[in-house]
Amino acid sequence: MQTATHSMNESAIIYPWWIALSIIALLMARFLYVKIKFNFKASNLLSNKLGLRDYRQLEKLSAYRVFKHIMEVNAFKNNLFVDHGKKNKLIELENILMEVLIERAEKDKFQAKEIIEKIHDEKDAFTNDERIDWLLGLNIDEKNTVLDGSSWINEETGEQEVYQGAYYSALRQIVDRLKFNKKDVFYDLGSGYGRVPFYFAINTKLDKIRGIELIERRVNECNRVRDSLDLNQVEFIRANARDWNFSDGDIFFMFNPFTNESLEYIVNKLREVAKNKPIQIISFGLCNNYMNKQLDWLTLTDTIKWKSKVYGQGVLFLESRLHSH
């Protein structure tokens, strides 16, 4: 009996080590599989089959195809599993592709709009925010971010001024789900560097799109890009949204634009607008928490789930129900 008991105790001690070793082996196998998979895909991008290093071959590709390859290359050059040597080659390839697009842009400055339209229509196309900004010609000059510990609130203005750009992948879904007619007036409240107004101007037939932004350098940059792309339906207004009369608006977009106090003030203004006509509100991000408390006068009509826990509920589509005919 003692021998049997001793043997059982020994097994109880040894058995967990086999589980641990098995888990480690599985994790290592998974790591190697993912690494091999991504390096194989990176190698395909770099292969001669695409002919992307040959300017004669590139001339045969549309501007959109060239830009698609740029976004694919960009995705792999930043991948943790791709070997360092391949990353350097991908950066070199990306530079070649970007040079080609820059040369074409000098001949046709409006090709950016055509490319973004096609990205929108091709639902499985990559949407790299940085590269689409580059395509638009947006120079985003923001040194401070939430991630570096910068203060959310500017003490001088009392407003939230840390820049957060809306994601083009979210905007693509929002445009497809939004109900509107071309006469609706669209407002982006806290428009930053204009990603939302530009995307809506290119991918909808809205006649009037307005961005309200407090920071002067952002408004100046937006106006420069708007003029370069001939997007005359877009207007950028330098103002605090608290102080601006946006009662002509029909659709309002908000992506983490305000302090809690300002958000409450502006939502109250929107409520006053809604007493005179039906309006729609698109809320994305942290402001959703407050907008969910407004369902006494708003109806939630649609949502887009978002992968980030920070933006837990993703996008909320809300319609007012205060207006009486």
C-alpha positions in Angstrom: 0.0 0.0 0.0 2.8 2.4 0.9 4.5 1.7 -2.5 1.2 2.4 -4.4 0.6 5.5 -2.4 4.1 6.7 -3.1 3.7 6.1 -6.8 0.4 8.0 -6.9 1.9 11.0 -5.2 4.8 10.9 -7.6 2.4 11.0 -10.6 0.5 13.9 -9.0 3.7 15.9 -8.8 5.1 15.0 -12.3 1.8 15.2 -14.3 1.4 19.0 -14.2 4.9 19.4 -15.7 3.8 17.5 -18.7 0.8 19.8 -19.1 3.1 22.9 -18.8 5.5 21.5 -21.3 2.7 20.6 -23.7 1.3 24.1 -23.5 4.7 25.7 -24.1 5.2 23.4 -27.1 1.8 24.3 -28.5 2.6 28.0 -28.0 6.0 27.7 -29.7 4.4 25.8 -32.6 1.7 28.5 -32.9 4.4 31.2 -32.9 6.4 29.4 -35.6 3.3 28.8 -37.7 2.3 32.5 -37.6 5.9 33.7 -38.2 6.2 31.3 -41.3 2.8 32.4 -42.6 3.5 36.1 -42.4 7.0 35.8 -43.8 5.7 33.7 -46.7 3.1 36.4 -47.5 5.8 39.1 -47.2 8.0 37.1 -49.6 5.1 37.0 -52.1 4.8 40.8 -52.0 8.5 41.1 -52.7 8.5 38.4 -55.4 9.1 39.2 -59.1 5.6 37.9 -59.9 4.1 41.2 -58.9 6.7 43.1 -61.0 6.4 46.0 -58.6 10.1 47.0 -58.8 9.9 47.4 -62.5 8.6 50.8 -63.5 7.5 49.4 -66.9 5.3 46.9 -65.1 4.0 49.6 -62.7 2.9 51.8 -65.7 0.5 49.1 -66.6 -1.2 49.2 -63.2 -3.9 51.7 -62.3 -3.2 54.3 -59.5 -5.7 52.4 -57.4 -3.8 49.1 -57.8 -0.5 50.8 -56.9 -2.1 52.3 -53.8 -3.5 48.9 -52.8 0.0 47.4 -52.9 1.2 50.3 -50.8 -1.3 49.5 -48.1 -0.5 45.8 -48.3 3.2 46.5 -48.0 2.6 48.9 -45.1 0.6 46.2 -43.2 3.4 43.7 -43.4 6.4 46.0 -42.8 4.9 46.8 -39.3 4.1 43.1 -38.5 6.0 41.8 -35.5 6.4 38.4 -37.0 8.1 39.5 -40.3 11.9 39.2 -40.4 13.9 42.4 -40.1 15.6 41.9 -43.5 12.2 41.5 -45.2 10.9 44.6 -43.5 13.8 46.7 -45.0 13.0 45.4 -48.4 9.3 46.2 -47.9 10.2 49.7 -46.9 12.2 50.0 -50.1 9.4 48.7 -52.2 6.9 51.0 -50.5 9.1 54.0 -51.3 9.2 52.9 -55.0 5.4 52.6 -55.1 4.9 56.0 -53.4 7.3 57.7 -55.9 5.1 56.3 -58.7 2.0 57.7 -57.2 3.6 61.1 -56.5 4.6 61.3 -60.2 1.1 60.5 -61.3 -0.4 63.0 -58.8 1.7 65.8 -60.4 -0.2 65.1 -63.6 -3.6 64.5 -62.0 -4.1 65.9 -58.6 -7.7 64.5 -58.3 -6.7 60.9 -58.5 -6.8 60.7 -54.6 -10.5 61.1 -54.8 -10.9 58.3 -57.3 -8.7 56.0 -55.3 -10.6 56.6 -52.1 -13.9 56.0 -53.9 -12.6 52.6 -55.0 -11.4 51.8 -51.5 -14.8 52.5 -50.2 -16.5 50.4 -52.9 -14.1 47.4 -52.4 -15.1 46.3 -49.0 -12.2 44.0 -48.3 -9.6 46.6 -49.3 -7.0 47.6 -46.7 -7.7 50.9 -44.9 -4.5 52.2 -43.5 -5.2 55.6 -41.8 -1.7 57.0 -42.2 -1.5 56.1 -45.9 -4.9 57.5 -46.7 -3.9 60.7 -45.0 -0.8 60.8 -47.2 -3.0 60.2 -50.2 -5.2 63.1 -49.4 -2.1 65.2 -48.8 -2.9 65.8 -45.1 0.1 66.9 -43.0 -1.0 66.1 -39.4 1.2 68.0 -37.1 0.4 66.6 -33.6 3.2 65.8 -31.2 1.1 65.0 -28.2 -1.2 62.0 -27.9 -3.1 60.3 -25.1 -0.5 57.5 -25.2 2.4 59.7 -24.2 0.6 60.9 -21.0 -0.4 64.3 -22.4 -3.2 66.1 -20.6 -6.6 65.7 -22.1 -7.6 69.2 -21.2 -6.1 72.5 -22.4 -6.0 74.7 -19.3 -6.4 77.9 -21.4 -9.5 76.8 -23.3 -10.9 74.3 -20.9 -11.5 71.9 -23.8 -10.3 68.4 -24.8 -7.6 69.2 -27.5 -5.6 66.0 -27.8 -6.0 64.9 -31.4 -7.7 61.6 -32.2 -8.4 60.9 -35.8 -11.5 58.9 -36.7 -10.7 55.6 -38.4 -11.3 55.3 -42.1 -12.4 51.7 -41.7 -15.2 52.9 -39.4 -16.1 55.8 -41.8 -16.6 53.3 -44.6 -19.2 51.4 -42.6 -20.9 54.6 -41.4 -21.3 56.0 -44.9 -22.9 52.7 -46.0 -25.4 52.6 -43.2 -26.3 56.2 -42.9 -29.7 57.3 -44.3 -29.6 60.8 -45.9 -30.6 62.9 -48.9 -28.2 65.2 -50.7 -29.9 68.3 -49.2 -29.1 67.3 -45.6 -26.5 69.5 -43.9 -23.8 67.4 -42.2 -21.7 68.6 -39.3 -18.6 67.1 -37.8 -18.4 68.6 -34.3 -14.7 68.7 -33.4 -13.5 67.9 -36.9 -9.7 67.7 -36.2 -7.8 67.4 -39.5 -11.0 66.7 -41.5 -10.9 63.0 -42.0 -14.7 62.7 -41.6 -15.7 65.7 -43.8 -13.2 64.7 -46.6 -14.4 61.1 -46.6 -18.0 62.1 -46.7 -17.3 64.6 -49.4 -15.7 62.0 -51.6 -18.1 59.1 -51.0 -21.5 60.8 -50.7 -23.5 63.3 -52.7 -24.1 65.7 -49.8 -24.2 69.3 -50.8 -23.1 70.8 -47.5 -20.5 69.3 -45.2 -19.1 71.4 -42.3 -16.4 70.8 -39.8 -16.2 72.8 -36.6 -12.7 72.8 -35.0 -11.2 74.9 -32.3 -7.5 74.6 -33.2 -6.3 77.0 -35.9 -3.5 75.0 -37.4 -5.9 72.1 -38.0 -8.4 74.3 -39.7 -5.7 75.9 -41.9 -4.5 72.5 -43.0 -8.0 71.3 -43.7 -8.6 74.4 -45.9 -5.4 73.8 -47.8 -6.3 70.2 -48.6 -9.9 71.1 -49.4 -8.7 73.6 -52.0 -6.1 71.2 -53.5 -8.8 68.5 -54.0 -11.5 71.0 -55.1 -14.0 69.8 -52.5 -16.1 72.9 -52.6 -19.0 71.3 -50.7 -16.9 71.2 -47.5 -16.5 74.2 -45.2 -14.2 74.3 -42.1 -15.1 76.7 -39.3 -12.7 77.7 -36.6 -14.9 77.9 -33.5 -15.8 76.3 -30.3 -18.8 74.2 -31.1 -20.4 75.4 -27.9 -20.5 78.9 -29.4 -21.5 78.0 -33.0 -25.1 78.1 -34.3 -25.5 74.8 -36.0 -29.3 74.8 -36.1 -29.2 74.4 -39.9 -27.7 71.0 -39.5 -29.5 67.7 -40.1 -26.8 65.1 -39.4 -24.2 65.5 -36.6 -21.0 63.4 -36.1 -19.1 63.2 -32.8 -15.9 61.2 -32.1 -14.6 61.9 -28.6 -14.6 65.7 -29.2 -15.4 67.3 -25.9 -15.1 67.4 -22.1 -18.0 66.0 -20.2 -19.3 69.5 -19.5 -19.1 70.6 -23.1 -20.6 67.4 -24.4 -23.6 68.0 -22.1 -23.9 71.6 -23.2 -23.8 70.7 -26.9 -26.2 67.8 -26.7 -28.6 70.2 -25.0 -28.2 72.5 -28.1 -28.9 69.5 -30.4 -32.0 68.8 -28.4 -33.2 72.3 -29.1 -32.6 71.9 -32.8 -34.5 68.6 -32.7 -37.6 70.3 -31.4 -38.0 72.1 -34.8 -37.0 69.3 -37.2 -35.8 65.6 -37.1 -32.0 65.2 -36.8 -29.6 62.3 -36.8 -26.6 61.9 -34.5 -23.7 59.6 -35.1 -21.7 59.0 -31.9 -18.4 57.1 -31.8 -16.3 56.3 -28.8 -16.4 57.5 -25.3 -19.2 60.0 -25.9 -21.5 56.9 -26.3 -21.8 56.6 -22.6 -23.5 60.0 -22.4 -25.5 59.5 -25.6 -27.0 56.3 -24.2 -28.6 58.4 -21.5 -30.5 60.5 -24.1 -32.9 57.8 -25.2 -35.8 59.9 -23.7 -35.6 62.0 -26.9 -33.5 59.9 -29.2 -34.0 56.5 -30.8 -31.1 54.1 -31.3 -31.5 52.9 -34.9 -28.3 51.0 -35.6 -24.9 50.2 -34.1 -21.4 49.2 -35.4 -19.5 47.0 -33.0 -15.8 48.0 -32.6 -12.9 45.8 -31.6 -11.3 48.3 -29.2 -12.4 48.2 -25.6 -11.8 51.9 -25.4 -14.6 52.5 -27.9 -16.6 49.6 -26.5 -20.0 50.2 -28.1 -18.4 51.4 -31.3 -20.7 53.6 -33.4 -24.3 54.6 -32.4 -26.8 55.8 -34.9 -29.5 58.0 -33.2 -32.6 59.7 -34.5 -34.6 62.4 -32.7 -38.3 62.1 -32.0 -39.2 65.5 -30.5 -40.3 67.2 -33.7 -44.0 67.3 -34.3 -45.4 68.1 -37.8 
